[in-house]
Amino acid sequence: MKGMIFMPLDGFAVCHLHRELSEALVGGKINKIYQPEKDELVLNITNQKSKHYLLISANNNHPRIHFVESTKENPDSPPMFCMLLRKKLTGGIIANIRQIEFDRIIELTIISKDELLDVTQKKLVIEIMGRHSNIILIENDIITDSIKRINRFVSSYREVLPGKDYIYPPMNKADFNSLSIDDFNARLKLLPEQKIEKAIMDSFQGVSKLISREICHRIGIDTSSKVSELDEKSLDLIKKSMENMKAHPKYSIYKDPDSHEIKDFSTVDITFLNDMEIIPYQKISPMLEDYYLLKDSHQRIKERTAAINQIITNKLERNYNKLNKLIEDKKNAEDSDKYRLYADILYANLYSLKKPVKEAVLENYNDGSQISIPLDIRKTPAENAKKYYEKYNKAKRALTYIEDQTQKTKEEIYYLESILDSISKCDSVGELREIKDELSEYGLIKSYKKNKKISNNELSSPEMFRSSEGFTIMVGKNNKQNDTLTTKTASKDDLWFHVKDQPGSHVVVKTSGKTPGSNTINEAAMLAAYFSKGKMSSNVAVDYTLVKYVKKPKSAKAGMVIYTDNKTVYVTPKDNEVAKLRDIQST
């Protein structure tokens, strides 16, 4: 939505997180430590008979720390940093948790025993700073190790390496909590020509653009006003507004009112976003888990599919080039009739061709015109005629081969485009695993080690919707899902939908012996268009038929079917319409 601002974990969010974590974890015991991602930890902590899972992420795009209810699949072999933490921190007691000034840094103090059973104090520092985020283990102010090692070539200010002294990130801004009202105002006045919205961000720790804009909105000043244009009363109100935000948190996720897509979150009441759909939360961790569950998952999937996407794109490019060459070869082969004509005319005029020439101008017996025939002076007229007959026959044989290869290449292009379409719709590790299994099976990527712990219950499932008439609509998200949905899940009298002549999802309306109305047919067709290569187009053609008329040819690749007895409808896919069908399903 226009005007939205991405909300990072700013100082206010970290402040409220610090309060929540301290209440739940101080005095708690660290039981287990996992590292499901290269930049992410999960700590299993027990305190007063309550078990907590604490997620700590140093991801460049979504750094954070909060409690989680669901955890990710862990790698078969733990990374080195995870093994170090297990050795140093397992069994340790969390003695203290603090926020460093009002910045985005949280420090856990942990009391544990070393190999000699001596009690030692260690610190786990979580720096939540975008691409500079890190998780650092410290003993006696010396870095033991970190989840990201930073050398002098990356940062000239400080190195984050084992054995180095730990230095806090540069703090060039002030903690507003420690300033008197006069010092606060004086700090702002150091930037007289700066716009007030940016001056607040540049002067004080932990203030995001969203918070700064909300401060201006609450006290009624224009965000573009210069600091020098504001009176003392307005400057006083800025600090009072920040103190009020800290004292009265309000946890909310903001959604687009039309598409219901999650856009933002905040730990304070953002009054200028009241036109958004607002979902309130009692605690900060559930809000962050819900928000990042989608955002972080999409980012992780995007990272993991980048290499596969490149492989498929390269193969597609080669097939496009091959198809263009085949089209050119076909055109040349279709011109081969002239070679037979040359040969026929040469044989008819052998008596008149006595001397070797590079070109013979003879009468075309078809229309009486003159025709020029190139000749090889090293051959006799009869040999030249024979050469043209051979070229004609070779071209005819090539035409059959070219047509066969053209069909196979078009099928390969369609299949590869279907894989790209599946990747674009992939939003879970299970779906990504199925795509990789399929590509490995067909030799498009190298075989990889599969996790034997995965059961059939953990495989991904088609996405479920409900039509306005109450019919269940199932949408396959990849070729394996499509195969299972069409050939096993669907009944013969269910309705089957697919975008016409483009890669896309198989969509099935479960009829349960009833006849769907036009609304359900249009809604299912809209879903078929939305989950296809034609998502961004208008007036998309979608075919539909009964499942009993859909057949999977023998030896066909995953997701490939043929169908008959179909009808066609034309629809325009819309985000808000898809969201409505999701909402009906969830109620």
PADOMI-848997 format. One record per residue (C-alpha): residue number from 0; x, y, z. Coordinates in nm, 3 decimals. Layout:
N
   seq         x         y         z
   NUM         X         Y         Z
...
END
This chain:
587
   seq         x         y         z
     0     0.000     0.000     0.000
     1     0.114     0.349    -0.077
     2     0.288     0.518     0.214
     3     0.386     0.201     0.398
     4     0.718     0.196     0.583
     5     0.896    -0.126     0.667
     6     0.913    -0.159     1.045
     7     1.245    -0.296     1.172
     8     1.310    -0.405     1.528
     9     1.388    -0.055     1.657
    10     1.487     0.055     2.007
    11     1.125     0.067     2.127
    12     1.059    -0.291     2.010
    13     1.386    -0.410     2.169
    14     1.292    -0.230     2.493
    15     0.959    -0.415     2.515
    16     1.127    -0.741     2.411
    17     1.385    -0.695     2.687
    18     1.105    -0.662     2.941
    19     0.926    -0.974     2.814
    20     1.244    -1.184     2.797
    21     1.363    -1.076     3.143
    22     1.033    -1.168     3.309
    23     1.031    -1.513     3.151
    24     1.397    -1.616     3.133
    25     1.603    -1.470     3.419
    26     1.685    -1.767     3.643
    27     1.607    -2.012     3.363
    28     1.827    -2.301     3.251
    29     1.949    -2.352     2.893
    30     1.870    -2.715     2.807
    31     1.942    -2.740     2.436
    32     2.081    -2.524     2.156
    33     2.004    -2.562     1.785
    34     2.118    -2.381     1.471
    35     1.856    -2.448     1.198
    36     2.001    -2.179     0.968
    37     2.352    -2.047     0.911
    38     2.258    -1.722     1.088
    39     1.991    -1.838     1.332
    40     1.980    -2.008     1.676
    41     1.703    -2.161     1.886
    42     1.757    -2.198     2.261
    43     1.544    -2.441     2.463
    44     1.511    -2.282     2.810
    45     1.325    -2.401     3.119
    46     1.226    -2.162     3.398
    47     0.983    -2.229     3.684
    48     0.844    -2.540     3.512
    49     0.776    -2.344     3.191
    50     0.955    -2.434     2.868
    51     1.049    -2.160     2.622
    52     1.196    -2.165     2.272
    53     1.399    -1.850     2.214
    54     1.475    -1.770     1.851
    55     1.780    -1.549     1.785
    56     1.844    -1.447     1.424
    57     2.127    -1.245     1.269
    58     1.970    -1.265     0.923
    59     2.058    -0.961     0.709
    60     1.695    -0.895     0.620
    61     1.509    -1.011     0.932
    62     1.733    -0.994     1.242
    63     1.540    -1.048     1.564
    64     1.503    -1.219     1.902
    65     1.173    -1.347     2.041
    66     0.992    -1.656     2.169
    67     0.850    -1.902     1.916
    68     0.593    -2.180     1.935
    69     0.703    -2.366     1.622
    70     1.061    -2.457     1.535
    71     1.236    -2.545     1.210
    72     1.393    -2.869     1.096
    73     1.754    -2.890     1.213
    74     2.049    -3.000     0.996
    75     2.187    -3.352     1.042
    76     2.524    -3.211     1.153
    77     2.528    -2.900     1.377
    78     2.751    -2.610     1.258
    79     3.071    -2.531     1.448
    80     2.926    -2.226     1.624
    81     2.632    -2.433     1.748
    82     2.869    -2.701     1.884
    83     3.071    -2.433     2.062
    84     2.761    -2.285     2.225
    85     2.646    -2.630     2.333
    86     2.981    -2.687     2.499
    87     2.992    -2.347     2.667
    88     2.627    -2.273     2.752
    89     2.427    -2.597     2.787
    90     2.315    -2.626     3.148
    91     2.391    -2.259     3.210
    92     2.162    -2.027     3.406
    93     2.053    -1.694     3.262
    94     2.151    -1.447     3.534
    95     2.060    -1.122     3.361
    96     1.923    -0.975     3.038
    97     1.977    -0.611     2.948
    98     1.932    -0.370     2.661
    99     2.244    -0.165     2.589
   100     2.124     0.195     2.638
   101     1.827     0.234     2.399
   102     2.002     0.068     2.105
   103     1.918    -0.255     1.924
   104     2.153    -0.468     2.132
   105     2.049    -0.730     2.387
   106     2.299    -0.893     2.620
   107     2.236    -1.224     2.799
   108     2.458    -1.297     3.100
   109     2.489    -1.672     3.157
   110     2.643    -1.853     3.455
   111     2.776    -2.199     3.372
   112     3.050    -2.446     3.463
   113     3.360    -2.512     3.255
   114     3.543    -2.842     3.198
   115     3.699    -2.820     3.545
   116     3.353    -2.756     3.697
   117     3.452    -2.401     3.789
   118     3.169    -2.148     3.773
   119     3.221    -1.899     3.488
   120     3.029    -1.604     3.351
   121     2.970    -1.568     2.979
   122     2.776    -1.320     2.770
   123     2.578    -1.378     2.456
   124     2.540    -1.046     2.274
   125     2.272    -1.009     2.006
   126     2.325    -0.710     1.776
   127     2.010    -0.641     1.572
   128     2.146    -0.409     1.304
   129     2.037    -0.512     0.954
   130     2.320    -0.658     0.749
   131     2.558    -0.587     1.038
   132     2.357    -0.809     1.276
   133     2.550    -1.067     1.474
   134     2.539    -1.314     1.764
   135     2.861    -1.304     1.969
   136     2.981    -1.521     2.259
   137     3.207    -1.331     2.503
   138     3.419    -1.446     2.798
   139     3.603    -1.189     3.012
   140     3.536    -0.921     2.746
   141     3.716    -1.138     2.486
   142     3.530    -1.275     2.184
   143     3.512    -1.655     2.194
   144     3.338    -1.672     1.856
   145     3.044    -1.530     1.659
   146     2.789    -1.652     1.412
   147     2.939    -1.407     1.159
   148     3.313    -1.338     1.166
   149     3.406    -0.982     1.066
   150     3.768    -0.907     0.971
   151     3.943    -0.574     0.908
   152     3.866    -0.594     0.537
   153     3.494    -0.583     0.619
   154     3.504    -0.334     0.906
   155     3.786    -0.095     0.983
   156     3.621     0.011     1.312
   157     3.616    -0.329     1.483
   158     3.698    -0.689     1.410
   159     3.465    -0.961     1.536
   160     3.701    -1.256     1.554
   161     3.794    -1.514     1.820
   162     4.050    -1.373     2.064
   163     3.974    -1.007     1.992
   164     3.849    -0.761     2.254
   165     3.475    -0.707     2.227
   166     3.383    -0.350     2.134
   167     3.023    -0.233     2.107
   168     2.914    -0.109     1.765
   169     2.964     0.267     1.719
   170     2.697     0.463     1.906
   171     2.686     0.812     1.761
   172     2.338     0.884     1.887
   173     2.209     0.965     2.235
   174     1.985     0.760     2.462
   175     1.687     0.993     2.508
   176     1.607     0.829     2.846
   177     1.929     0.968     2.993
   178     1.878     1.327     2.875
   179     1.706     1.616     3.051
   180     1.452     1.809     2.848
   181     1.708     2.088     2.791
   182     1.978     1.845     2.676
   183     1.725     1.668     2.456
   184     1.625     1.990     2.281
   185     1.988     2.101     2.253
   186     2.070     1.775     2.079
   187     1.805     1.845     1.813
   188     1.921     2.204     1.770
   189     2.260     2.075     1.655
   190     2.081     2.004     1.324
   191     1.891     2.331     1.261
   192     1.850     2.285     0.884
   193     1.758     1.918     0.905
   194     1.398     1.807     0.851
   195     1.253     1.719     1.190
   196     1.160     1.361     1.090
   197     1.521     1.284     1.000
   198     1.668     1.491     1.282
   199     1.488     1.275     1.541
   200     1.622     0.958     1.375
   201     1.976     1.096     1.348
   202     1.990     1.230     1.705
   203     1.852     0.949     1.921
   204     1.906     0.574     1.949
   205     1.644     0.324     1.844
   206     1.415     0.558     1.648
   207     1.293     0.414     1.318
   208     1.134     0.612     1.037
   209     0.792     0.478     1.136
   210     0.834     0.595     1.497
   211     0.968     0.936     1.391
   212     0.674     0.991     1.158
   213     0.430     0.887     1.431
   214     0.587     1.135     1.674
   215     0.534     1.416     1.423
   216     0.178     1.302     1.359
   217     0.090     1.292     1.729
   218     0.212     1.643     1.808
   219     0.080     1.790     1.483
   220     0.397     1.904     1.307
   221     0.488     1.858     0.943
   222     0.757     1.592     0.892
   223     0.932     1.820     0.642
   224     0.958     2.113     0.888
   225     1.314     2.215     0.974
   226     1.430     2.196     1.337
   227     1.494     2.574     1.335
   228     1.127     2.635     1.248
   229     0.998     2.463     1.564
   230     0.940     2.640     1.897
   231     1.046     2.510     2.240
   232     0.699     2.374     2.315
   233     0.705     2.152     2.005
   234     1.052     2.025     2.092
   235     0.936     1.948     2.449
   236     0.643     1.748     2.309
   237     0.877     1.529     2.103
   238     1.047     1.391     2.415
   239     0.716     1.353     2.601
   240     0.575     1.162     2.304
   241     0.874     0.924     2.302
   242     0.839     0.866     2.678
   243     0.470     0.794     2.632
   244     0.543     0.539     2.353
   245     0.792     0.360     2.576
   246     0.553     0.353     2.874
   247     0.244     0.243     2.680
   248     0.327    -0.028     2.425
   249     0.068    -0.150     2.180
   250     0.148    -0.458     1.973
   251    -0.018    -0.473     1.632
   252     0.022    -0.618     1.284
   253    -0.102    -0.404     0.997
   254    -0.264    -0.558     0.688
   255    -0.369    -0.414     0.355
   256    -0.749    -0.376     0.392
   257    -0.807    -0.500     0.035
   258    -0.562    -0.787    -0.018
   259    -0.524    -0.868     0.357
   260    -0.151    -0.899     0.294
   261     0.067    -0.841     0.600
   262     0.246    -0.509     0.558
   263     0.392    -0.399     0.890
   264     0.406    -0.440     1.266
   265     0.460    -0.198     1.552
   266     0.510    -0.203     1.927
   267     0.348     0.140     1.968
   268     0.014     0.277     1.855
   269     0.070     0.408     1.500
   270    -0.223     0.646     1.471
   271    -0.154     0.754     1.112
   272    -0.211     0.392     0.997
   273    -0.562     0.362     1.139
   274    -0.701     0.308     0.790
   275    -0.519    -0.026     0.777
   276    -0.660    -0.357     0.897
   277    -0.513    -0.388     1.249
   278    -0.459    -0.717     1.436
   279    -0.386    -0.655     1.807
   280    -0.165    -0.877     2.027
   281    -0.125    -0.902     2.404
   282     0.246    -0.988     2.385
   283     0.527    -0.895     2.149
   284     0.665    -1.244     2.073
   285     0.346    -1.392     1.920
   286     0.317    -1.080     1.704
   287     0.676    -1.111     1.582
   288     0.641    -1.484     1.520
   289     0.329    -1.431     1.307
   290     0.486    -1.142     1.117
   291     0.819    -1.308     1.043
   292     0.673    -1.653     0.981
   293     0.567    -1.529     0.638
   294     0.835    -1.266     0.573
   295     1.134    -1.475     0.681
   296     1.002    -1.793     0.520
   297     0.969    -1.617     0.185
   298     1.319    -1.474     0.217
   299     1.470    -1.813     0.308
   300     1.287    -1.986     0.023
   301     1.406    -1.716    -0.218
   302     1.765    -1.770    -0.107
   303     1.739    -2.149    -0.134
   304     1.573    -2.144    -0.475
   305     1.814    -1.893    -0.631
   306     2.057    -2.160    -0.756
   307     1.777    -2.386    -0.887
   308     1.611    -2.090    -1.053
   309     1.937    -2.007    -1.232
   310     1.984    -2.367    -1.351
   311     1.631    -2.383    -1.495
   312     1.664    -2.037    -1.651
   313     1.987    -2.141    -1.825
   314     1.828    -2.461    -1.955
   315     1.530    -2.261    -2.078
   316     1.759    -2.020    -2.261
   317     1.931    -2.310    -2.437
   318     1.596    -2.458    -2.536
   319     1.472    -2.124    -2.667
   320     1.786    -2.099    -2.882
   321     1.741    -2.458    -2.998
   322     1.380    -2.390    -3.094
   323     1.479    -2.081    -3.295
   324     1.742    -2.287    -3.479
   325     1.491    -2.564    -3.550
   326     1.244    -2.310    -3.690
   327     1.517    -2.177    -3.917
   328     1.616    -2.530    -4.025
   329     1.254    -2.614    -4.094
   330     1.218    -2.311    -4.318
   331     1.528    -2.416    -4.511
   332     1.405    -2.774    -4.536
   333     1.067    -2.660    -4.666
   334     1.252    -2.479    -4.949
   335     1.396    -2.814    -5.065
   336     1.142    -2.852    -5.350
   337     1.360    -2.621    -5.559
   338     1.641    -2.882    -5.545
   339     1.414    -3.143    -5.704
   340     1.314    -2.890    -5.968
   341     1.682    -2.812    -6.041
   342     1.755    -3.185    -6.081
   343     1.454    -3.249    -6.306
   344     1.542    -2.956    -6.535
   345     1.908    -3.060    -6.553
   346     1.818    -3.418    -6.653
   347     1.578    -3.284    -6.918
   348     1.857    -3.069    -7.065
   349     2.161    -3.296    -7.043
   350     2.195    -3.293    -7.424
   351     2.242    -2.914    -7.433
   352     2.497    -2.890    -7.152
   353     2.826    -2.971    -7.328
   354     3.075    -2.735    -7.160
   355     3.142    -2.696    -6.783
   356     2.976    -2.376    -6.654
   357     2.916    -2.225    -6.309
   358     2.553    -2.151    -6.386
   359     2.303    -2.287    -6.634
   360     2.011    -2.071    -6.754
   361     1.737    -2.311    -6.865
   362     1.364    -2.313    -6.927
   363     1.139    -2.393    -6.629
   364     0.896    -2.640    -6.779
   365     0.636    -2.554    -6.509
   366     0.570    -2.201    -6.628
   367     0.797    -2.145    -6.928
   368     1.018    -1.889    -6.747
   369     1.397    -1.890    -6.743
   370     1.563    -2.029    -6.432
   371     1.930    -2.002    -6.320
   372     2.076    -2.319    -6.169
   373     2.414    -2.302    -5.987
   374     2.653    -2.581    -6.099
   375     2.975    -2.732    -5.972
   376     3.217    -2.712    -6.269
   377     3.407    -3.010    -6.131
   378     3.104    -3.233    -6.188
   379     2.919    -3.338    -6.502
   380     2.561    -3.214    -6.556
   381     2.433    -3.558    -6.456
   382     2.639    -3.551    -6.135
   383     2.508    -3.203    -6.055
   384     2.152    -3.330    -6.104
   385     2.225    -3.626    -5.874
   386     2.365    -3.387    -5.610
   387     2.042    -3.184    -5.613
   388     1.830    -3.501    -5.578
   389     2.042    -3.599    -5.276
   390     2.000    -3.254    -5.118
   391     1.625    -3.278    -5.176
   392     1.597    -3.622    -5.015
   393     1.821    -3.521    -4.724
   394     1.610    -3.211    -4.658
   395     1.290    -3.417    -4.661
   396     1.436    -3.663    -4.411
   397     1.558    -3.371    -4.199
   398     1.211    -3.218    -4.201
   399     1.066    -3.523    -4.026
   400     1.345    -3.508    -3.765
   401     1.306    -3.131    -3.724
   402     0.932    -3.160    -3.663
   403     0.991    -3.432    -3.402
   404     1.263    -3.227    -3.227
   405     1.051    -2.911    -3.241
   406     0.766    -3.088    -3.061
   407     1.002    -3.230    -2.796
   408     1.169    -2.892    -2.745
   409     0.833    -2.717    -2.703
   410     0.734    -2.979    -2.445
   411     1.065    -2.931    -2.262
   412     1.016    -2.551    -2.262
   413     0.663    -2.592    -2.125
   414     0.790    -2.826    -1.853
   415     1.078    -2.596    -1.753
   416     0.841    -2.298    -1.743
   417     0.614    -2.503    -1.517
   418     0.909    -2.554    -1.281
   419     0.977    -2.179    -1.271
   420     0.607    -2.126    -1.202
   421     0.623    -2.380    -0.916
   422     0.928    -2.205    -0.771
   423     0.751    -1.868    -0.783
   424     0.462    -2.016    -0.579
   425     0.683    -2.205    -0.334
   426     0.637    -2.078     0.022
   427     0.742    -2.371     0.241
   428     1.042    -2.598     0.287
   429     0.818    -2.897     0.210
   430     0.720    -2.757    -0.128
   431     1.083    -2.673    -0.207
   432     1.184    -3.028    -0.116
   433     0.925    -3.170    -0.359
   434     1.053    -2.949    -0.640
   435     1.412    -3.059    -0.572
   436     1.303    -3.425    -0.562
   437     1.137    -3.385    -0.901
   438     1.435    -3.210    -1.059
   439     1.673    -3.470    -0.917
   440     1.454    -3.750    -1.051
   441     1.471    -3.606    -1.403
   442     1.843    -3.534    -1.381
   443     1.804    -3.154    -1.396
   444     2.000    -3.110    -1.073
   445     2.247    -3.332    -0.894
   446     2.109    -3.584    -0.649
   447     2.113    -3.460    -0.292
   448     2.097    -3.629     0.046
   449     1.735    -3.660     0.152
   450     1.628    -3.643     0.515
   451     1.506    -3.991     0.609
   452     1.316    -3.848     0.908
   453     1.054    -3.691     0.681
   454     0.725    -3.879     0.682
   455     0.436    -3.860     0.440
   456     0.252    -3.645     0.693
   457     0.520    -3.376     0.655
   458     0.483    -3.350     0.278
   459     0.321    -3.032     0.153
   460    -0.046    -3.021     0.063
   461    -0.251    -2.827    -0.193
   462    -0.377    -2.488    -0.079
   463    -0.740    -2.489     0.029
   464    -1.007    -2.230    -0.056
   465    -1.384    -2.217    -0.026
   466    -1.612    -2.069    -0.289
   467    -1.887    -1.820    -0.208
   468    -2.131    -2.109    -0.266
   469    -1.957    -2.329    -0.008
   470    -1.759    -2.563    -0.237
   471    -1.406    -2.665    -0.141
   472    -1.146    -2.559    -0.399
   473    -0.802    -2.723    -0.394
   474    -0.499    -2.569    -0.567
   475    -0.178    -2.761    -0.641
   476     0.136    -2.551    -0.592
   477     0.387    -2.769    -0.781
   478     0.395    -3.061    -1.025
   479     0.396    -3.332    -0.758
   480     0.102    -3.172    -0.580
   481    -0.076    -3.137    -0.915
   482    -0.027    -3.508    -0.992
   483    -0.152    -3.618    -0.651
   484    -0.447    -3.379    -0.657
   485    -0.567    -3.475    -1.007
   486    -0.494    -3.849    -1.014
   487    -0.551    -3.951    -0.650
   488    -0.734    -3.691    -0.441
   489    -1.000    -3.576    -0.690
   490    -1.309    -3.781    -0.767
   491    -1.416    -3.843    -1.126
   492    -1.718    -3.609    -1.095
   493    -1.518    -3.319    -0.947
   494    -1.445    -3.017    -1.169
   495    -1.087    -2.966    -1.290
   496    -0.946    -2.628    -1.401
   497    -0.623    -2.519    -1.572
   498    -0.508    -2.202    -1.745
   499    -0.512    -2.248    -2.123
   500    -0.178    -2.314    -2.299
   501     0.035    -2.189    -2.007
   502     0.205    -2.347    -1.707
   503    -0.004    -2.328    -1.393
   504    -0.169    -2.505    -1.102
   505    -0.421    -2.784    -1.126
   506    -0.736    -2.659    -0.953
   507    -1.010    -2.897    -0.837
   508    -1.360    -2.814    -0.712
   509    -1.488    -3.089    -0.481
   510    -1.849    -3.128    -0.590
   511    -1.961    -3.403    -0.345
   512    -2.240    -3.494    -0.583
   513    -2.368    -3.137    -0.617
   514    -2.356    -2.904    -0.917
   515    -2.145    -2.590    -0.868
   516    -2.298    -2.263    -0.982
   517    -2.145    -1.998    -1.206
   518    -1.992    -1.816    -0.906
   519    -1.792    -2.121    -0.803
   520    -1.683    -2.187    -1.162
   521    -1.563    -1.827    -1.203
   522    -1.389    -1.829    -0.864
   523    -1.208    -2.157    -0.937
   524    -1.109    -2.028    -1.281
   525    -0.980    -1.709    -1.121
   526    -0.763    -1.918    -0.885
   527    -0.632    -2.121    -1.179
   528    -0.534    -1.795    -1.353
   529    -0.389    -1.645    -1.034
   530    -0.167    -1.948    -0.967
   531    -0.024    -1.956    -1.319
   532     0.213    -1.778    -1.552
   533    -0.081    -1.556    -1.649
   534    -0.119    -1.412    -1.298
   535    -0.039    -1.055    -1.405
   536    -0.256    -1.067    -1.720
   537    -0.619    -0.977    -1.774
   538    -0.891    -1.173    -1.950
   539    -0.702    -1.502    -1.902
   540    -0.844    -1.811    -2.074
   541    -0.907    -2.101    -1.834
   542    -1.025    -2.447    -1.942
   543    -1.239    -2.666    -1.717
   544    -1.381    -3.015    -1.742
   545    -1.477    -3.312    -1.527
   546    -1.184    -3.495    -1.368
   547    -1.285    -3.815    -1.550
   548    -1.187    -3.645    -1.879
   549    -0.835    -3.566    -1.753
   550    -0.573    -3.831    -1.836
   551    -0.204    -3.862    -1.762
   552    -0.017    -4.007    -2.063
   553     0.218    -4.296    -1.998
   554     0.576    -4.177    -1.931
   555     0.457    -3.812    -1.902
   556     0.652    -3.590    -1.664
   557     0.509    -3.479    -1.332
   558     0.215    -3.242    -1.367
   559     0.166    -3.311    -1.740
   560    -0.186    -3.424    -1.843
   561    -0.422    -3.416    -2.141
   562    -0.794    -3.342    -2.123
   563    -1.107    -3.339    -2.339
   564    -1.473    -3.227    -2.325
   565    -1.366    -2.892    -2.181
   566    -1.523    -2.548    -2.172
   567    -1.339    -2.216    -2.150
   568    -1.402    -1.910    -1.933
   569    -1.213    -1.579    -1.929
   570    -1.116    -1.423    -1.596
   571    -0.887    -1.155    -1.451
   572    -0.699    -1.266    -1.137
   573    -0.715    -1.022    -0.844
   574    -0.533    -1.032    -0.508
   575    -0.833    -0.914    -0.308
   576    -1.061    -1.181    -0.460
   577    -0.811    -1.455    -0.371
   578    -0.790    -1.314    -0.017
   579    -1.170    -1.330     0.016
   580    -1.173    -1.698    -0.080
   581    -0.899    -1.764     0.179
   582    -1.103    -1.582     0.443
   583    -1.413    -1.790     0.366
   584    -1.202    -2.106     0.405
   585    -1.062    -1.995     0.742
   586    -1.405    -1.918     0.893
END
